[in-house]
């Protein structure tokens, strides 16, 4: 089956899940329920596309299909920021109560952290990409340790609010923030579109890409910044989803056996919409909100991660 046919099938499946989620059980309450469901579907689509896009390009840069952008410590920084604000300023502070302020502050902190990290590590122009990943793991662990320490000391009532920030949720997404996030994501996708052909060559390896005329350092730095921006926006909008990018990216590799990133990213993005909208429908209709979508994703993603590790170890 051709990849274009597969994309059409997956797009139709995504449309079915979106329509099912939007219109099932409305019972005449169109004016109240439909706009709210529409905002949630749009938020899930934005989050899914952002995570899928950033994960595929990050794995191309690192030449590793197990790593995700979360290894850079952005999720840990987000949790540290939320925990620190609540611990020192209280849950009634404007940075927590006002979702717009919290969104801007979170995105700004994560993007600035990523830029400082890239600037410091690429300053000499000789640091390998794996050194960047190593520093990201160390910094992420450091942020996580501080967050855990503060969470132990924090007031139990305020810890409940911190706990809500630890898992992604689409139930209370601000409609205005969704449009802000949409603008940032669309702009990032437009900027990254012209680099798809460069990424196709980049997947052959650093030396080969340079020999074929690709400006390796420029492409890598640009893609890392775009990846950081997309992850920052999706995390600030709904919260951290650790294993989601790993799942949709590797499923895209399996279904679309091609080197073309235009196909891989499109496939991963459509699959992410199917997974998020379909998963949220299951959470609401089958589990009746007894669990959250992020818990299910992390559970399935953890199992899939172990499977990939075992698969890689057997192949070597």
HELIX and SHEET records of a PDB file:
HELIX    1   1 UNK A    3  UNK A   23  1                                  21    
HELIX    2   2 UNK A   30  UNK A   34  3                                   5    
HELIX    3   3 UNK A   35  UNK A   62  1                                  28    
HELIX    4   4 UNK A   69  UNK A   72  5                                   4    
HELIX    5   5 UNK A   74  UNK A   89  1                                  16    
HELIX    6   6 UNK A   94  UNK A   97  1                                   4    
HELIX    7   7 UNK A   99  UNK A  121  1                                  23    
HELIX    8   8 UNK A  129  UNK A  153  1                                  25    
HELIX    9   9 UNK A  156  UNK A  165  1                                  10    
HELIX   10  10 UNK A  175  UNK A  193  1                                  19    
HELIX   11  11 UNK A  196  UNK A  202  1                                   7    
HELIX   12  12 UNK A  206  UNK A  211  1                                   6    
HELIX   13  13 UNK A  216  UNK A  238  1                                  23    
HELIX   14  14 UNK A  244  UNK A  255  1                                  12    
HELIX   15  15 UNK A  261  UNK A  285  1                                  25    
HELIX   16  16 UNK A  293  UNK A  315  1                                  23    
END                                                                             
